[in-house]
Amino acid sequence: MNRKETTKALTDGLIITVFEDEGPTNIYNSSPLADDEAFTMAIKTLTAIGTSQPFNPGEIRAYGPIPTPKDPYISEAFMFSLAAKDSMDNRIAQFGRMIFFWIITTSNSISKYTEFLKLMVKRTLRVYNIVNDKDLYNEEILKKIDENIQIIDSGIDAYYLTEAETIEAFGNISMIPENSTILLVTPEKSQIQVIFRDQPTPIVKTKVRSIVDEFKKKMPRGSLYRLEIVTDPIMGKQLLSKSGLESQADMGLQYRLRLSGKLDFEELDQFLTLPVKKIRGVLAKRILDAFNNKSSLDLTLLASEVGFSEKFIIEVLQLAIQTNVMSGCKVEGGLLKFD
Protein backbone atom coordinates (compact mmCIF):
# COMPACT_ATOMS: atom_id res chain seq x y z
CA MET A 1 0.00 0.00 0.00
CA ASN A 2 2.87 2.37 -0.69
CA ARG A 3 1.82 5.92 -1.38
CA LYS A 4 2.39 7.34 -4.84
CA GLU A 5 5.73 9.15 -4.95
CA THR A 6 5.67 12.93 -5.00
CA THR A 7 8.60 15.29 -4.67
CA LYS A 8 6.55 17.72 -2.62
CA ALA A 9 5.39 15.35 0.12
CA LEU A 10 7.02 15.90 3.50
CA THR A 11 5.28 12.79 4.83
CA ASP A 12 6.04 9.38 3.30
CA GLY A 13 3.22 7.34 4.76
CA LEU A 14 1.25 6.42 7.85
CA ILE A 15 1.34 3.41 10.15
CA ILE A 16 -1.51 2.86 12.61
CA THR A 17 -0.99 0.63 15.65
CA VAL A 18 -3.75 -0.55 18.00
CA PHE A 19 -2.81 -1.89 21.44
CA GLU A 20 -4.99 -5.02 21.49
CA ASP A 21 -5.52 -7.14 24.61
CA GLU A 22 -2.73 -9.46 23.46
CA GLY A 23 -0.39 -6.63 22.48
CA PRO A 24 0.24 -4.06 19.72
CA THR A 25 -1.04 -4.79 16.21
CA ASN A 26 -0.44 -2.71 13.08
CA ILE A 27 -3.75 -2.34 11.26
CA TYR A 28 -2.60 0.04 8.49
CA ASN A 29 0.67 0.71 6.71
CA SER A 30 1.10 3.00 3.68
CA SER A 31 4.78 3.70 4.44
CA PRO A 32 7.98 2.46 2.74
CA LEU A 33 8.54 0.20 5.77
CA ALA A 34 7.70 -3.49 5.35
CA ASP A 35 5.16 -4.86 7.82
CA ASP A 36 7.83 -6.60 9.90
CA GLU A 37 9.90 -3.38 10.02
CA ALA A 38 6.83 -1.39 11.07
CA PHE A 39 6.09 -3.91 13.81
CA THR A 40 9.69 -3.83 15.07
CA MET A 41 9.58 -0.03 15.24
CA ALA A 42 6.29 -0.08 17.15
CA ILE A 43 7.52 -2.62 19.72
CA LYS A 44 10.84 -0.85 20.38
CA THR A 45 9.25 2.58 20.67
CA LEU A 46 6.41 1.45 22.92
CA THR A 47 8.94 -0.20 25.21
CA ALA A 48 10.95 3.03 25.35
CA ILE A 49 8.10 5.50 25.96
CA GLY A 50 5.89 3.30 28.14
CA THR A 51 2.12 2.92 27.90
CA SER A 52 0.90 2.88 31.48
CA GLN A 53 -0.16 6.49 32.10
CA PRO A 54 -3.92 7.03 31.48
CA PHE A 55 -5.06 9.69 29.01
CA ASN A 56 -7.29 12.66 29.60
CA PRO A 57 -10.30 12.92 27.24
CA GLY A 58 -9.16 14.22 23.85
CA GLU A 59 -5.47 14.19 24.81
CA ILE A 60 -2.89 13.44 22.11
CA ARG A 61 0.77 12.90 23.01
CA ALA A 62 3.55 13.32 20.49
CA TYR A 63 6.99 11.69 20.42
CA GLY A 64 9.83 12.08 18.01
CA PRO A 65 11.59 12.20 15.74
CA ILE A 66 12.09 8.46 16.28
CA PRO A 67 14.46 6.22 14.27
CA THR A 68 12.93 3.46 12.16
CA PRO A 69 14.53 0.16 11.08
CA LYS A 70 14.81 1.50 7.53
CA ASP A 71 17.19 4.37 6.72
CA PRO A 72 16.75 7.22 5.98
CA TYR A 73 13.20 7.13 7.36
CA ILE A 74 12.27 8.51 10.76
CA SER A 75 8.87 8.83 12.40
CA GLU A 76 6.82 11.16 14.53
CA ALA A 77 4.46 9.26 16.85
CA PHE A 78 1.03 10.47 17.96
CA MET A 79 -0.49 8.53 20.82
CA PHE A 80 -4.08 8.73 22.11
CA SER A 81 -6.79 6.47 23.46
CA LEU A 82 -10.21 5.34 22.27
CA ALA A 83 -12.97 3.62 24.19
CA ALA A 84 -12.57 -0.18 23.97
CA LYS A 85 -15.75 -1.76 22.65
CA ASP A 86 -14.76 -5.31 23.65
CA SER A 87 -11.88 -5.99 25.99
CA MET A 88 -11.13 -8.68 28.53
CA ASP A 89 -8.41 -6.47 30.03
CA ASN A 90 -9.90 -4.51 32.93
CA ARG A 91 -7.43 -1.63 32.59
CA ILE A 92 -8.13 -1.24 28.87
CA ALA A 93 -11.88 -1.48 29.47
CA GLN A 94 -11.62 1.27 32.11
CA PHE A 95 -9.12 3.69 30.55
CA GLY A 96 -9.48 2.95 26.84
CA ARG A 97 -7.36 1.33 24.16
CA MET A 98 -4.15 3.06 23.10
CA ILE A 99 -3.78 4.01 19.45
CA PHE A 100 -0.61 5.16 17.68
CA PHE A 101 -0.31 7.11 14.45
CA TRP A 102 3.24 6.96 13.11
CA ILE A 103 3.98 9.66 10.53
CA ILE A 104 6.88 8.40 8.41
CA THR A 105 9.26 10.89 6.80
CA THR A 106 12.88 11.52 5.83
CA SER A 107 12.86 15.11 7.12
CA ASN A 108 13.51 16.47 10.60
CA SER A 109 11.27 19.37 9.61
CA ILE A 110 8.31 17.20 10.66
CA SER A 111 8.90 18.30 14.27
CA LYS A 112 7.93 21.84 13.29
CA TYR A 113 4.44 20.55 12.49
CA THR A 114 3.85 18.58 15.71
CA GLU A 115 1.08 20.80 17.09
CA PHE A 116 -0.47 21.14 13.63
CA LEU A 117 -0.54 17.35 13.24
CA LYS A 118 -2.06 16.90 16.70
CA LEU A 119 -4.86 19.19 15.63
CA MET A 120 -5.28 17.35 12.34
CA VAL A 121 -5.47 13.95 14.07
CA LYS A 122 -8.03 15.24 16.56
CA ARG A 123 -10.20 16.81 13.87
CA THR A 124 -9.95 13.78 11.61
CA LEU A 125 -11.19 11.50 14.39
CA ARG A 126 -14.14 13.80 14.89
CA VAL A 127 -14.91 14.12 11.17
CA TYR A 128 -15.16 10.35 10.73
CA ASN A 129 -16.94 9.85 14.07
CA ILE A 130 -14.25 7.54 15.45
CA VAL A 131 -15.18 7.13 19.11
CA ASN A 132 -14.12 3.56 19.86
CA ASP A 133 -11.42 1.15 18.74
CA LYS A 134 -13.69 -0.80 16.36
CA ASP A 135 -14.45 2.37 14.37
CA LEU A 136 -10.86 2.27 13.12
CA TYR A 137 -11.25 -1.08 11.37
CA ASN A 138 -12.43 0.36 8.06
CA GLU A 139 -9.75 0.53 5.37
CA GLU A 140 -11.55 3.19 3.35
CA ILE A 141 -11.67 5.50 6.38
CA LEU A 142 -8.04 4.73 7.22
CA LYS A 143 -7.01 5.78 3.71
CA LYS A 144 -8.94 9.04 4.05
CA ILE A 145 -7.27 9.68 7.42
CA ASP A 146 -3.91 9.04 5.74
CA GLU A 147 -4.70 11.56 2.99
CA ASN A 148 -5.99 14.18 5.43
CA ILE A 149 -2.86 14.33 7.59
CA GLN A 150 -0.32 14.53 4.77
CA ILE A 151 1.88 17.61 4.79
CA ILE A 152 3.07 19.16 1.55
CA ASP A 153 6.49 20.80 1.57
CA SER A 154 6.85 23.66 -0.91
CA GLY A 155 10.41 24.48 0.18
CA ILE A 156 9.06 27.49 2.06
CA ASP A 157 8.22 27.30 5.75
CA ALA A 158 4.79 28.80 6.48
CA TYR A 159 3.85 30.27 9.86
CA TYR A 160 1.08 32.49 11.14
CA LEU A 161 0.67 34.92 14.01
CA THR A 162 -1.93 33.64 16.47
CA GLU A 163 -4.30 35.72 18.57
CA ALA A 164 -2.04 34.87 21.52
CA GLU A 165 0.82 36.53 19.60
CA THR A 166 2.73 33.29 19.14
CA ILE A 167 4.10 32.15 15.79
CA GLU A 168 2.90 28.67 14.76
CA ALA A 169 3.57 26.52 11.69
CA PHE A 170 0.74 25.49 9.40
CA GLY A 171 0.39 23.31 6.33
CA ASN A 172 -2.87 24.54 4.83
CA ILE A 173 -4.04 28.13 4.73
CA SER A 174 -7.63 27.05 5.31
CA MET A 175 -6.58 25.94 8.81
CA ILE A 176 -5.88 29.45 10.10
CA PRO A 177 -8.00 32.57 10.70
CA GLU A 178 -8.71 34.45 7.48
CA ASN A 179 -6.98 37.68 8.49
CA SER A 180 -3.94 36.20 10.23
CA THR A 181 -0.55 37.67 9.48
CA ILE A 182 1.54 35.08 7.62
CA LEU A 183 5.30 34.50 7.66
CA LEU A 184 6.95 32.85 4.68
CA VAL A 185 10.44 31.70 5.65
CA THR A 186 12.82 30.72 2.84
CA PRO A 187 15.98 29.19 4.37
CA GLU A 188 17.71 28.98 0.99
CA LYS A 189 17.48 32.77 0.60
CA SER A 190 17.72 33.59 4.34
CA GLN A 191 14.50 35.55 3.93
CA ILE A 192 11.36 36.13 5.98
CA GLN A 193 8.38 37.72 4.28
CA VAL A 194 5.68 39.03 6.62
CA ILE A 195 2.36 39.20 4.77
CA PHE A 196 -0.40 41.31 6.27
CA ARG A 197 -3.81 40.22 5.01
CA ASP A 198 -5.48 43.28 6.54
CA GLN A 199 -4.05 46.78 6.14
CA PRO A 200 -2.04 47.30 9.36
CA THR A 201 -1.70 50.48 11.34
CA PRO A 202 1.84 51.74 12.10
CA ILE A 203 1.44 50.49 15.69
CA VAL A 204 0.45 47.00 14.52
CA LYS A 205 3.37 46.87 12.08
CA THR A 206 5.82 47.82 14.81
CA LYS A 207 4.38 45.23 17.19
CA VAL A 208 4.48 42.42 14.61
CA ARG A 209 8.04 43.34 13.63
CA SER A 210 9.05 43.07 17.30
CA ILE A 211 7.42 39.60 17.60
CA VAL A 212 9.16 38.43 14.42
CA ASP A 213 12.51 39.74 15.66
CA GLU A 214 12.11 37.57 18.79
CA PHE A 215 11.14 34.63 16.56
CA LYS A 216 14.35 35.10 14.53
CA LYS A 217 16.48 34.77 17.68
CA LYS A 218 15.29 31.16 18.05
CA MET A 219 16.22 30.23 14.48
CA PRO A 220 19.61 28.85 13.44
CA ARG A 221 21.45 31.81 11.89
CA GLY A 222 18.27 33.81 12.36
CA SER A 223 20.14 37.08 12.65
CA LEU A 224 21.16 36.73 9.01
CA TYR A 225 17.57 36.55 7.75
CA ARG A 226 16.33 39.54 5.78
CA LEU A 227 12.89 40.79 6.77
CA GLU A 228 10.40 41.99 4.15
CA ILE A 229 7.07 43.52 5.19
CA VAL A 230 4.30 43.05 2.61
CA THR A 231 1.15 45.15 3.03
CA ASP A 232 -0.05 45.26 -0.57
CA PRO A 233 -2.91 42.69 -0.82
CA ILE A 234 -2.26 41.83 -4.47
CA MET A 235 1.44 41.22 -3.85
CA GLY A 236 0.55 39.17 -0.78
CA LYS A 237 -1.76 36.91 -2.79
CA GLN A 238 0.89 36.47 -5.47
CA LEU A 239 3.48 35.41 -2.88
CA LEU A 240 1.05 32.97 -1.27
CA SER A 241 0.25 31.51 -4.68
CA LYS A 242 3.92 31.11 -5.58
CA SER A 243 4.61 29.42 -2.25
CA GLY A 244 2.05 26.72 -3.05
CA LEU A 245 -0.50 28.02 -0.58
CA GLU A 246 -4.02 28.97 -1.61
CA SER A 247 -4.50 32.70 -2.04
CA GLN A 248 -7.78 32.71 -0.12
CA ALA A 249 -8.80 30.67 2.91
CA ASP A 250 -12.11 29.76 1.27
CA MET A 251 -10.27 28.09 -1.61
CA GLY A 252 -9.40 25.27 0.77
CA LEU A 253 -13.09 24.42 1.03
CA GLN A 254 -13.47 24.34 -2.74
CA TYR A 255 -10.43 22.10 -3.02
CA ARG A 256 -11.69 19.62 -0.43
CA LEU A 257 -15.16 19.46 -1.96
CA ARG A 258 -13.80 18.84 -5.43
CA LEU A 259 -11.49 16.10 -4.18
CA SER A 260 -14.17 13.72 -3.01
CA GLY A 261 -17.71 12.99 -4.04
CA LYS A 262 -17.93 10.82 -0.93
CA LEU A 263 -17.52 13.75 1.46
CA ASP A 264 -20.36 13.62 3.98
CA PHE A 265 -22.18 16.58 5.44
CA GLU A 266 -20.56 16.14 8.84
CA GLU A 267 -17.21 16.70 7.16
CA LEU A 268 -18.48 19.86 5.51
CA ASP A 269 -19.73 21.01 8.91
CA GLN A 270 -16.34 20.26 10.46
CA PHE A 271 -14.43 21.95 7.64
CA LEU A 272 -16.45 25.13 8.03
CA THR A 273 -15.22 25.40 11.62
CA LEU A 274 -11.54 24.89 10.77
CA PRO A 275 -10.43 28.51 10.41
CA VAL A 276 -11.12 29.04 14.13
CA LYS A 277 -13.81 31.65 13.65
CA LYS A 278 -16.98 31.15 15.68
CA ILE A 279 -19.02 32.73 12.92
CA ARG A 280 -18.19 29.80 10.63
CA GLY A 281 -19.71 27.51 13.23
CA VAL A 282 -22.87 29.62 13.12
CA LEU A 283 -22.95 29.35 9.33
CA ALA A 284 -22.55 25.57 9.45
CA LYS A 285 -25.25 25.22 12.12
CA ARG A 286 -27.76 27.30 10.17
CA ILE A 287 -27.17 25.23 7.00
CA LEU A 288 -27.31 21.96 8.94
CA ASP A 289 -30.54 22.90 10.69
CA ALA A 290 -32.18 23.75 7.36
CA PHE A 291 -30.86 20.54 5.78
CA ASN A 292 -32.03 18.32 8.65
CA ASN A 293 -35.46 19.98 8.88
CA LYS A 294 -35.87 20.29 5.08
CA SER A 295 -36.88 23.93 5.58
CA SER A 296 -36.15 26.70 3.05
CA LEU A 297 -33.32 29.03 3.98
CA ASP A 298 -33.15 32.69 2.94
CA LEU A 299 -29.52 33.14 1.87
CA THR A 300 -29.63 36.93 1.77
CA LEU A 301 -30.79 36.98 5.37
CA LEU A 302 -28.24 34.31 6.30
CA ALA A 303 -25.43 36.38 4.75
CA SER A 304 -26.39 39.38 6.87
CA GLU A 305 -26.49 37.21 10.01
CA VAL A 306 -23.12 35.50 9.64
CA GLY A 307 -21.08 38.20 7.88
CA PHE A 308 -20.15 36.18 4.79
CA SER A 309 -21.13 37.27 1.31
CA GLU A 310 -24.20 35.68 -0.24
CA LYS A 311 -22.02 34.76 -3.22
CA PHE A 312 -19.68 32.72 -1.00
CA ILE A 313 -22.57 30.95 0.74
CA ILE A 314 -24.18 30.06 -2.59
CA GLU A 315 -20.86 28.69 -3.87
CA VAL A 316 -20.48 26.53 -0.75
CA LEU A 317 -23.99 25.14 -1.20
CA GLN A 318 -23.64 24.56 -4.93
CA LEU A 319 -20.38 22.68 -4.45
CA ALA A 320 -21.98 20.59 -1.71
CA ILE A 321 -24.91 19.77 -4.00
CA GLN A 322 -22.67 18.98 -6.99
CA THR A 323 -20.51 16.59 -4.96
CA ASN A 324 -23.51 14.84 -3.36
CA VAL A 325 -22.71 16.16 0.09
CA MET A 326 -26.26 17.53 0.10
CA SER A 327 -29.03 15.86 -1.86
CA GLY A 328 -32.68 16.68 -2.49
CA CYS A 329 -32.13 20.43 -2.49
CA LYS A 330 -31.26 23.32 -4.80
CA VAL A 331 -30.30 26.99 -4.72
CA GLU A 332 -32.88 29.15 -6.47
CA GLY A 333 -33.90 32.80 -6.22
CA GLY A 334 -31.67 33.47 -3.22
CA LEU A 335 -33.12 30.52 -1.31
CA LEU A 336 -31.97 27.05 -0.38
CA LYS A 337 -34.97 24.93 -1.31
CA PHE A 338 -35.80 21.27 -0.70
CA ASP A 339 -37.67 18.86 -2.97
C-alpha positions as CSV (number, residue, x, y, z in Angstrom):
1,M,0.0,0.0,0.0
2,N,2.9,2.4,-0.7
3,R,1.8,5.9,-1.4
4,K,2.4,7.3,-4.8
5,E,5.7,9.1,-5.0
6,T,5.7,12.9,-5.0
7,T,8.6,15.3,-4.7
8,K,6.5,17.7,-2.6
9,A,5.4,15.4,0.1
10,L,7.0,15.9,3.5
11,T,5.3,12.8,4.8
12,D,6.0,9.4,3.3
13,G,3.2,7.3,4.8
14,L,1.3,6.4,7.8
15,I,1.3,3.4,10.2
16,I,-1.5,2.9,12.6
17,T,-1.0,0.6,15.7
18,V,-3.7,-0.6,18.0
19,F,-2.8,-1.9,21.4
20,E,-5.0,-5.0,21.5
21,D,-5.5,-7.1,24.6
22,E,-2.7,-9.5,23.5
23,G,-0.4,-6.6,22.5
24,P,0.2,-4.1,19.7
25,T,-1.0,-4.8,16.2
26,N,-0.4,-2.7,13.1
27,I,-3.8,-2.3,11.3
28,Y,-2.6,0.0,8.5
29,N,0.7,0.7,6.7
30,S,1.1,3.0,3.7
31,S,4.8,3.7,4.4
32,P,8.0,2.5,2.7
33,L,8.5,0.2,5.8
34,A,7.7,-3.5,5.3
35,D,5.2,-4.9,7.8
36,D,7.8,-6.6,9.9
37,E,9.9,-3.4,10.0
38,A,6.8,-1.4,11.1
39,F,6.1,-3.9,13.8
40,T,9.7,-3.8,15.1
41,M,9.6,0.0,15.2
42,A,6.3,-0.1,17.2
43,I,7.5,-2.6,19.7
44,K,10.8,-0.9,20.4
45,T,9.2,2.6,20.7
46,L,6.4,1.4,22.9
47,T,8.9,-0.2,25.2
48,A,10.9,3.0,25.4
49,I,8.1,5.5,26.0
50,G,5.9,3.3,28.1
51,T,2.1,2.9,27.9
52,S,0.9,2.9,31.5
53,Q,-0.2,6.5,32.1
54,P,-3.9,7.0,31.5
55,F,-5.1,9.7,29.0
56,N,-7.3,12.7,29.6
57,P,-10.3,12.9,27.2
58,G,-9.2,14.2,23.9
59,E,-5.5,14.2,24.8
60,I,-2.9,13.4,22.1
61,R,0.8,12.9,23.0
62,A,3.5,13.3,20.5
63,Y,7.0,11.7,20.4
64,G,9.8,12.1,18.0
65,P,11.6,12.2,15.7
66,I,12.1,8.5,16.3
67,P,14.5,6.2,14.3
68,T,12.9,3.5,12.2
69,P,14.5,0.2,11.1
70,K,14.8,1.5,7.5
71,D,17.2,4.4,6.7
72,P,16.8,7.2,6.0
73,Y,13.2,7.1,7.4
74,I,12.3,8.5,10.8
75,S,8.9,8.8,12.4
76,E,6.8,11.2,14.5
77,A,4.5,9.3,16.8
78,F,1.0,10.5,18.0
79,M,-0.5,8.5,20.8
80,F,-4.1,8.7,22.1
81,S,-6.8,6.5,23.5
82,L,-10.2,5.3,22.3
83,A,-13.0,3.6,24.2
84,A,-12.6,-0.2,24.0
85,K,-15.8,-1.8,22.7
86,D,-14.8,-5.3,23.6
87,S,-11.9,-6.0,26.0
88,M,-11.1,-8.7,28.5
89,D,-8.4,-6.5,30.0
90,N,-9.9,-4.5,32.9
91,R,-7.4,-1.6,32.6
92,I,-8.1,-1.2,28.9
93,A,-11.9,-1.5,29.5
94,Q,-11.6,1.3,32.1
95,F,-9.1,3.7,30.5
96,G,-9.5,3.0,26.8
97,R,-7.4,1.3,24.2
98,M,-4.1,3.1,23.1
99,I,-3.8,4.0,19.4
100,F,-0.6,5.2,17.7
101,F,-0.3,7.1,14.4
102,W,3.2,7.0,13.1
103,I,4.0,9.7,10.5
104,I,6.9,8.4,8.4
105,T,9.3,10.9,6.8
106,T,12.9,11.5,5.8
107,S,12.9,15.1,7.1
108,N,13.5,16.5,10.6
109,S,11.3,19.4,9.6
110,I,8.3,17.2,10.7
111,S,8.9,18.3,14.3
112,K,7.9,21.8,13.3
113,Y,4.4,20.6,12.5
114,T,3.8,18.6,15.7
115,E,1.1,20.8,17.1
116,F,-0.5,21.1,13.6
117,L,-0.5,17.4,13.2
118,K,-2.1,16.9,16.7
119,L,-4.9,19.2,15.6
120,M,-5.3,17.4,12.3
121,V,-5.5,14.0,14.1
122,K,-8.0,15.2,16.6
123,R,-10.2,16.8,13.9
124,T,-9.9,13.8,11.6
125,L,-11.2,11.5,14.4
126,R,-14.1,13.8,14.9
127,V,-14.9,14.1,11.2
128,Y,-15.2,10.4,10.7
129,N,-16.9,9.8,14.1
130,I,-14.2,7.5,15.5
131,V,-15.2,7.1,19.1
132,N,-14.1,3.6,19.9
133,D,-11.4,1.1,18.7
134,K,-13.7,-0.8,16.4
135,D,-14.5,2.4,14.4
136,L,-10.9,2.3,13.1
137,Y,-11.2,-1.1,11.4
138,N,-12.4,0.4,8.1
139,E,-9.7,0.5,5.4
140,E,-11.6,3.2,3.4
141,I,-11.7,5.5,6.4
142,L,-8.0,4.7,7.2
143,K,-7.0,5.8,3.7
144,K,-8.9,9.0,4.1
145,I,-7.3,9.7,7.4
146,D,-3.9,9.0,5.7
147,E,-4.7,11.6,3.0
148,N,-6.0,14.2,5.4
149,I,-2.9,14.3,7.6
150,Q,-0.3,14.5,4.8
151,I,1.9,17.6,4.8
152,I,3.1,19.2,1.5
153,D,6.5,20.8,1.6
154,S,6.8,23.7,-0.9
155,G,10.4,24.5,0.2
156,I,9.1,27.5,2.1
157,D,8.2,27.3,5.8
158,A,4.8,28.8,6.5
159,Y,3.8,30.3,9.9
160,Y,1.1,32.5,11.1
161,L,0.7,34.9,14.0
162,T,-1.9,33.6,16.5
163,E,-4.3,35.7,18.6
164,A,-2.0,34.9,21.5
165,E,0.8,36.5,19.6
166,T,2.7,33.3,19.1
167,I,4.1,32.2,15.8
168,E,2.9,28.7,14.8
169,A,3.6,26.5,11.7
170,F,0.7,25.5,9.4
171,G,0.4,23.3,6.3
172,N,-2.9,24.5,4.8
173,I,-4.0,28.1,4.7
174,S,-7.6,27.0,5.3
175,M,-6.6,25.9,8.8
176,I,-5.9,29.5,10.1
177,P,-8.0,32.6,10.7
178,E,-8.7,34.5,7.5
179,N,-7.0,37.7,8.5
180,S,-3.9,36.2,10.2
181,T,-0.6,37.7,9.5
182,I,1.5,35.1,7.6
183,L,5.3,34.5,7.7
184,L,7.0,32.9,4.7
185,V,10.4,31.7,5.7
186,T,12.8,30.7,2.8
187,P,16.0,29.2,4.4
188,E,17.7,29.0,1.0
189,K,17.5,32.8,0.6
190,S,17.7,33.6,4.3
191,Q,14.5,35.5,3.9
192,I,11.4,36.1,6.0
193,Q,8.4,37.7,4.3
194,V,5.7,39.0,6.6
195,I,2.4,39.2,4.8
196,F,-0.4,41.3,6.3
197,R,-3.8,40.2,5.0
198,D,-5.5,43.3,6.5
199,Q,-4.0,46.8,6.1
200,P,-2.0,47.3,9.4
201,T,-1.7,50.5,11.3
202,P,1.8,51.7,12.1
203,I,1.4,50.5,15.7
204,V,0.4,47.0,14.5
205,K,3.4,46.9,12.1
206,T,5.8,47.8,14.8
207,K,4.4,45.2,17.2
208,V,4.5,42.4,14.6
209,R,8.0,43.3,13.6
210,S,9.1,43.1,17.3
211,I,7.4,39.6,17.6
212,V,9.2,38.4,14.4
213,D,12.5,39.7,15.7
214,E,12.1,37.6,18.8
215,F,11.1,34.6,16.6
216,K,14.4,35.1,14.5
217,K,16.5,34.8,17.7
218,K,15.3,31.2,18.0
219,M,16.2,30.2,14.5
220,P,19.6,28.8,13.4
221,R,21.5,31.8,11.9
222,G,18.3,33.8,12.4
223,S,20.1,37.1,12.7
224,L,21.2,36.7,9.0
225,Y,17.6,36.6,7.8
226,R,16.3,39.5,5.8
227,L,12.9,40.8,6.8
228,E,10.4,42.0,4.2
229,I,7.1,43.5,5.2
230,V,4.3,43.0,2.6
231,T,1.2,45.1,3.0
232,D,-0.1,45.3,-0.6
233,P,-2.9,42.7,-0.8
234,I,-2.3,41.8,-4.5
235,M,1.4,41.2,-3.9
236,G,0.5,39.2,-0.8
237,K,-1.8,36.9,-2.8
238,Q,0.9,36.5,-5.5
239,L,3.5,35.4,-2.9
240,L,1.0,33.0,-1.3
241,S,0.2,31.5,-4.7
242,K,3.9,31.1,-5.6
243,S,4.6,29.4,-2.3
244,G,2.0,26.7,-3.1
245,L,-0.5,28.0,-0.6
246,E,-4.0,29.0,-1.6
247,S,-4.5,32.7,-2.0
248,Q,-7.8,32.7,-0.1
249,A,-8.8,30.7,2.9
250,D,-12.1,29.8,1.3
251,M,-10.3,28.1,-1.6
252,G,-9.4,25.3,0.8
253,L,-13.1,24.4,1.0
254,Q,-13.5,24.3,-2.7
255,Y,-10.4,22.1,-3.0
256,R,-11.7,19.6,-0.4
257,L,-15.2,19.5,-2.0
258,R,-13.8,18.8,-5.4
259,L,-11.5,16.1,-4.2
260,S,-14.2,13.7,-3.0
261,G,-17.7,13.0,-4.0
262,K,-17.9,10.8,-0.9
263,L,-17.5,13.7,1.5
264,D,-20.4,13.6,4.0
265,F,-22.2,16.6,5.4
266,E,-20.6,16.1,8.8
267,E,-17.2,16.7,7.2
268,L,-18.5,19.9,5.5
269,D,-19.7,21.0,8.9
270,Q,-16.3,20.3,10.5
271,F,-14.4,22.0,7.6
272,L,-16.4,25.1,8.0
273,T,-15.2,25.4,11.6
274,L,-11.5,24.9,10.8
275,P,-10.4,28.5,10.4
276,V,-11.1,29.0,14.1
277,K,-13.8,31.6,13.7
278,K,-17.0,31.2,15.7
279,I,-19.0,32.7,12.9
280,R,-18.2,29.8,10.6
281,G,-19.7,27.5,13.2
282,V,-22.9,29.6,13.1
283,L,-22.9,29.4,9.3
284,A,-22.5,25.6,9.5
285,K,-25.2,25.2,12.1
286,R,-27.8,27.3,10.2
287,I,-27.2,25.2,7.0
288,L,-27.3,22.0,8.9
289,D,-30.5,22.9,10.7
290,A,-32.2,23.8,7.4
291,F,-30.9,20.5,5.8
292,N,-32.0,18.3,8.6
293,N,-35.5,20.0,8.9
294,K,-35.9,20.3,5.1
295,S,-36.9,23.9,5.6
296,S,-36.2,26.7,3.1
297,L,-33.3,29.0,4.0
298,D,-33.1,32.7,2.9
299,L,-29.5,33.1,1.9
300,T,-29.6,36.9,1.8
301,L,-30.8,37.0,5.4
302,L,-28.2,34.3,6.3
303,A,-25.4,36.4,4.8
304,S,-26.4,39.4,6.9
305,E,-26.5,37.2,10.0
306,V,-23.1,35.5,9.6
307,G,-21.1,38.2,7.9
308,F,-20.2,36.2,4.8
309,S,-21.1,37.3,1.3
310,E,-24.2,35.7,-0.2
311,K,-22.0,34.8,-3.2
312,F,-19.7,32.7,-1.0
313,I,-22.6,30.9,0.7
314,I,-24.2,30.1,-2.6
315,E,-20.9,28.7,-3.9
316,V,-20.5,26.5,-0.7
317,L,-24.0,25.1,-1.2
318,Q,-23.6,24.6,-4.9
319,L,-20.4,22.7,-4.4
320,A,-22.0,20.6,-1.7
321,I,-24.9,19.8,-4.0
322,Q,-22.7,19.0,-7.0
323,T,-20.5,16.6,-5.0
324,N,-23.5,14.8,-3.4
325,V,-22.7,16.2,0.1
326,M,-26.3,17.5,0.1
327,S,-29.0,15.9,-1.9
328,G,-32.7,16.7,-2.5
329,C,-32.1,20.4,-2.5
330,K,-31.3,23.3,-4.8
331,V,-30.3,27.0,-4.7
332,E,-32.9,29.1,-6.5
333,G,-33.9,32.8,-6.2
334,G,-31.7,33.5,-3.2
335,L,-33.1,30.5,-1.3
336,L,-32.0,27.1,-0.4
337,K,-35.0,24.9,-1.3
338,F,-35.8,21.3,-0.7
339,D,-37.7,18.9,-3.0
